[in-house]
Amino acid sequence: MITGEIKTRIDGIWDTFWTGGITNSITILEQMTYLFFMKMLDDAQKTKEANASIMGVTVKDPTFKEGLWHNPETDRDVPYEHLRWSIFRNMEAEAMYRIISKDVFVFIKTLNSGKESAYSRFMANATFMIQSPRTLVKIVEGINALDMNNRDTMGDVYEYVLGKMAASGNNGQFRTPRHIIRMMVELMQPTLKDTICDPAMGSAGFIVEAAKYIQQHYKQDLLKKEHADHYKSGMLYGFDTDATMLRIGAMNLMLHGVDNPGIAYRDSLSTDNTDEERYSLCLANPPFTGSLDNEAVSKSLLAITKTKKTELLFLALFVRMLQTGGRCASIVPDGVLFGNSTGHKSIRKTLIDNHRLEAVISMPSGVFQPYSGVSTAILIFTKTNVGGTDKVWFYDMKADGFSLDQKRSEVSDNDIPDLIQRFHNRDAEAARTRKDQSFLVPVAEIREKDYDLSINKYKEVEREVVVYDAPEVIMERIAQLEGEIHATFEELKQMV
């Protein structure tokens, strides 16, 4: 759990960026990420050196070697030790700025030809934006107190920084609320056997939360080499078309103990993405709007639903990417549930008739405030290729633990614990009526209603019977009131 002291330190670093002229939140996060990585590299080697010293051996494949490193951009040789955080942080401001901006930054961009980590693979187009030596010194001082070897703490630190990025009002679209991500992961309960993918990963929130769930529930199993190897480099995958978000997402995963996830620069809807029947679990909040290159869209997706709408194409993508038996939980705009276009109807029909649609969770429209008031839902389905939808579980989420206004303050009303408990015990839902907050709907009824998945199509609203007085009684009452008004008016006239 992140402490108040660390929060204060991060807030101070954030403010230093602002006073130094960098006010775009995603730029601040990106520049902090570079410096985090620099410190992580040195801290990791210091740990290796301490262990090697105890064992009386030398460090195998050190990041910082003996001798000189050749800078390909400046064509000069630099002592490896000058590239280490523990060395340059004690330099004079001007010397530190020169070493970091001209040498260390180039070093991490070219590190081991990108083999050191997933993060270093996405450094090619990175730019160092800090302009002032004075600003850099203050930021380095702030970061220096953070223990990069404590992955639990650093994971919390990074999530706190991501939260500040969202709270600043810029680039908030990259973040699905953390508690909603956590809820979806707990609904799907990933295991060590899963291969998990988010094809619109952003800052990798879904992948990170899945990793944390695995760490929490399979702690002992992760001590075994085969499980640890799968977790670190074969379990988690994500794609994005924004190189900055790939760097941020890779760092987020690295700080949660996933050093080499399968993340890549890729337009998931294009022909460049050939993944088919590869993953056992998809978790995502794909983009609902945005530009779409119709010529580049994969024909295999259009075969499932012929549409230009990204939210429908992503559902088709999940169907294609999942292995038979694979599961998906995806946030969708409400229009997906009841839209009348051919594309809308065909994707709903596909999920219901060709696979097993399990749940439709209607979320309150304020979940994505203060960035958007769009109404959304979560669709959960299993790929079967042979149908299997019997009854679909509907849940009407009315509260998520936060106020549904622009402030999103914490409140006591929260349906999430109830939602998770009921989802994992759906057999007991059979006795619930359409007047309850959750209920089951037979697939035959959904087909009768033209595959409409809007909860209001099936929910029964209990209306109170209001008994009014007879018209003649009301008229008599009005006449009495008029008489009283007239009498009062006459009294006022006599007083004037």
N, C-alpha and C positions, 0 to 999 in steps of 0.2 A: 504494500500500500504506500503510495507516495505521501511523504510527510509535508507539513506546512513549510518547513525550512527549505525543502527542495522546490516547492511551488514558488516560494518567494525568490529563490535563486533564478528559476526559469523566467519568472515575470521580469526580473531585473535584466536578464539577457535580452528578452524580447524588447524591453524599453530602450536598451542600448542600441539595438538595430534601428528603432524609430528615430532616436535622436541623431543617429549616424546617417540618416537620410534614406533608409530602406524601410518603406512602409507597406509594401505589398506582402500579405501574410504568407503566400506560398513561396515567395522569394526568401523571406526570413527563414521559413522551415527548411528550404533547400540549402541555404548557406550554413545553417546550424547542423544539418545532416553531414555536410562535408567535414566540418570540424569534429563532429562526433566520430566520424570514421577515422580521422587522423589520430585521435586519442585512443580509439579502440585498437588500432594496429600496434601502437606502442605498448599499451597496457597488456595486450595479449603476448607480445614478445617478452616483456618483463616477467610475466608469469612463467613462460617457457624457460627463460634464462635462470630463474630462481630454482625451478625443478631440476634443470640440467646441472646446476651447481651442486645441488644436494647429491645427485647421482654420480657426479664426477665425469660427466660427458659434455659434448658440445651440442648446441641447439641445431636440430635438423631442419633444413630449408628455412632459414630465418628470413623474415621480410626485410629487415635492415641488416645488411651484410657488413663485413669488414671492408675497409677501403673506400673507393670512390664510386659514385653513381653518375652516369653520363646523362645530362639533361638534353633530350633531342630537340627541344624548342629553342634553347639558348646556346646549344652546342658547347656547353662547359661542364666540367666535372665538379661534383659536389660531394663532400664527405657524407656517407650514409648516416652518421650519427647526427648531422645537422637536420636530417629529415624527421627525427624523432621528437615527439611531443615533449617528452621530459627534458630535452635539450633546448629546443627553440623557445619554449615558454619562458625561459629565464633570460632570453636575449633582450637587448634594448629594443624599444618600440619600432624604430625604423628597420633595424636588422631583422627582427621577427617578421615584420610585414613583408620585407623583400624575400625572405626565405620561404614563407608560406605561399605567397601569391605567385612567385616565379618558379619555385622548385618543388615544394611539398605538394602543391596542387597538381602540378604536372606529373609528379611521381604517382599519386593515387589514380590519376587518369590512365596511366600506362602500366599500372601494377600487374606484373606477371601476365601480360597480354589478356587481362580480364579473367584469369583463372582463380584468383584469390577468393572471390566471392561473387554472388549474384549481383551485389551492389556495384562492384567495380566494373561489371560488364556494361553498365549503362552510363559510364562516366565520359564517354567520348565527346559529347557536345556540352559538357558542363562548363559553366563560366563563373569565375570568382568575382563577386559583386561588391565586396566590402572595400570601400575607397580610402578609409582613414586608418593609419597605424594606431592612433589613439583608441578608436572604436574597436579595432581588432584586439588590442591588449585587454580591454575590459571584458570582451566576450570570451577570450581564452581564459581569463581569470575565473569567470563564472562557470565555465564548463569544466575547468580543471578539478573542481571539488567533487565532480560526479564520478562514481565508481563504475567504469565501463565493464568491469568483470562481473558485476552483479546484474545478470540478465533480467531478473524479476523487477528490480528497481528501475533499470533502464527502459524496460518495456512500458512500465507505468509512466515514466518521464516522457517517452515519445508519444504515448496516447494523450497525455496532458497537453503536449505541444500541439498535437493534431486538433485537440479540443479548442485551443486558443485560435488556431487557424480558422475553424468553423465559427467561433464566437466573434471573430473580427468582422464577419460579414462578407469577406472576399473568399471566393473559391469554396464556399460552404457546400456547393453541389457535389464536391468530391467525397463528402462524408455522410454515410447513413448513421443515424443516432446509434451510439455504442450499445445501448440497452436493447434496441430492436435487433441489432446483429446478434447479440448474445442470446436473445430469445429464440431467434431462428436456428442458431447452432444447437441450443438445448432441445428444440423440437426435433431436429434431425439426428442428434446423438452420434456424431462421427466416431469411428473405431480405428484401430491400427491397421485394419484391413482395407480401409478406404483410400481412394485416390481422389483428391478434392480439387475442384477447379472453380474459379470465378473469372469468366471471360471478359468482364468489364471491371477490373479490380480496383482502379483508383489508388487509394493509399493502402490497399490490401487489408481492410478491416475485417472482411469475412474470413480470409485465409488466416489472419492472425488469431481471430477468436476461435477458429477451429483448432489451431495449433495449441492454444491455451487450454481448450477443453481436453485435448488428447493428453497434454502434460498433467492435467489435474486428475483425470480418470485412469490413466495408464502409466502412472509414475514408475512402478516396479518393472513393468514390461519394457519400458524404454531403456532400462539398464542392459538389456540384451542387445548385442551388436546388430543383429539383423533388423530389429525394430527401430533402433536408433538411426541406422543408415537410411531406412525407408522414410522415417520422419524428417530427417535433415535434407534429403535430396530426391525422394521419390514419391512423396505423398501430396505435396502442395503445389498447385499450378495457378498462374494468373496471367492475364494479358491486358494490355492497354495501348492506346495510340499516343500517349503523352509521355515523352521520355522523362520529364520531371517527376511525374507521378510514379513511374517505374523505379526511379532512384529512391524516392520517398518510401514506396512500398517495400522495396528490397531492404532498406535500412530498418523499417518497422519489423520485418520478419527476422532480420539478423539479431535485433535486440530481444527477440523472443526465442532465440536459440535455433532458428532455422537458417543455416548459413548458405545453403545453395538450393533454394526453391526453383521450380521450373517456371520462372516468370520471363516473359518475352514481349518485345514490341510487336504488336500484331493487331490488325483490324479483324476482330473475331467474326464479323459477318461477311468478310470478303472471301474470294477464292484462295487467298493465301492461307486460310485456316482449313486444314484438311482433317482435323481431328474427328474421328468417328468411332463410336463405341469404345471410348478410351477411359472415361472417368466413372467412378461409382457414386459420386456426390457432387452436385452443383449447388452453390450458394451465391446469390447475386442480387444486386439492385441495378439492373441495366439501365442505360439512358432512355428516357421516354421521348426525347426530342433531339434535334441535332441534324447536321447535314448527312446525307446518305448518297454515296456514289452508286446509283442504280446499276451501272454497267459492271461494277466490281462485286456486287452481291452474289454470293454463292448460289448456283442454280439448284443445288440440293436443298437449300432452305426455301427457295421459291416453290419447289415441288411440294413442300409441306403446307405452305401458306403463301399465296401470291399477293404480296402487299409491299408497300413502301414504308410501313410503320416499324420503327426499330423495336418497339416493345413486343410486337408479334414475331418478328424475325428472330429475336433472342430466344423466345419460347421454342421456336422451331429448332434453333441451334442447340438448346439443351437436350431436346429429343434426339438429335443426331449424335451429340457428343457422349451421351450416357451409354454405359454398358447395359445390356438387358438385366433388369433387376436394380439398376441405378436409380437414385432418388434425386429430387430437385426441390428446393424451396426458393422462390423468387418473388421479389416485390414487383407488382404491376400497377399501373394506373387503373382506376375503376372502369374506365372505358373498355378495357380488355374483357371485363365480365359480361357486358351487355351490348357492346357495339354491334351494329346491324350490317356492317360491310361483309363482303365475301371472305376477306382475310380474317376478320374477327371470328366469324362463325366457324370457319374451317379449322382454326387452331383449337378452338374449344371442342369441336367435334373430334379432332385428333386425340386430344388428351383424354376425353371421356370414352370414346369408342375403341381406340387403338391401344390405349395404355390404361393406367389406373389412377384417376384423379382422386386424391384422398381428402383434401381439405381446402376450403376457401375461408380465409381469415380477413374480415373487413376491419381496417384500421381507421381511427378517427382522423379527420382531415388536418388537424393541427400537428401531426407527428413530425412533419418536415418544416414547421415554422422555426425560425423567422424567414426562411428562404422561399418557402412555397406553401400554399394552402391546398395543394392538390390532394384529392382523395385517393387513397391507395389501398391495396389488398395484398395478401400473400397467397400464392398458389403453391400447393404441395402435391407432387405426383410421383409415381414410380413408372419407369419405362418397362413395358412388358412385351410390346409388339403384338399382343393377342387380346388386348382389352383387359377386363377384370374389374372395371368400375362397378361397384354394387350400390353402395350408399356414400354420398359425399357429406363430409362433416362441415358445417358452417358455424363460425363463431363471430359474434358482433362485439368487437373490442371497443369499449367506450372510453377507457382511461388507460394511460401507459405510465403513470407515476409522475407525470409532469403536466403543468397547466398547458392548455391547448391554444394559448395566445402567443404573441410575439416574444414574451419574456421566457416562456418555458421553465417556470419555477417548479421546484420539486413539490409534489403534493402527495397526500396519503392514498388517494384513489388510484388503484393499479390492478388491472385485470390480468397482467402477464403471468403471475404464479398460477392463477386459476386456469388460464388458457393452456399452459404447458401440462398441468396435471390432467386436464380433461382430454387433451390430444392423445396422451399416452394411455388413456383409459377409455377409449371410444366405445367399447362394448357396453359400458354402463350408460352411454348417452341415449340408448334406444328408447328409454322410458321418458325422456324429456320431450316437452311439447314445443310447438313452433312459437309459443309465447316466451320461452326461455331464451337465455343469452346464447346458448349453443344447442344445436340439434342436428339430426341426420335427415337427409333427403334421399329417397330412392332414385336411382338413375333413370328409371322409367318416367318419373315426374319431370326430371330435368329435360329429357328428350321431348316430352309433350310441350314444354315451354320453350321449344326451339333452342335448347342448349344455353339458355340464359342462366348466368351464375351470380346475378345480383342477389344479395341476401334479402332485400326487400321483396323480392318476387315470391319468397317462401315464408318469410317471417309473419306471424300473426300478431297484430297489434290489438291489445285489449283496450277497447274504448268504453269509457264510463258513460252510463246513461244519465243524461241531465233532464230533469223534469221541470218544465216551465209552467207558470200560472196560465190559466185560460185567458184568451184575449180580452173578454169582458172585464175580468178582474184587473188586468193591466190598464185597460182604458179608464176604469173607475179610479184607479190610483193616480193616473195622470191628471184626471179632472180635479181630484182633491188637491194635488200639488199646485195646479194652476190657480185654484181658488185661494190657496194660502199665499201664493206669489202676488195675486191681485190685491188681497187684503193688506199685505205689507206695503205694496206700492202706494195704496191710498193713504196709509198712515204717514209715509214719507212726504207725500204731497202736502199734507196738512201741516207738517213741521216746517216746510219751506216758507 
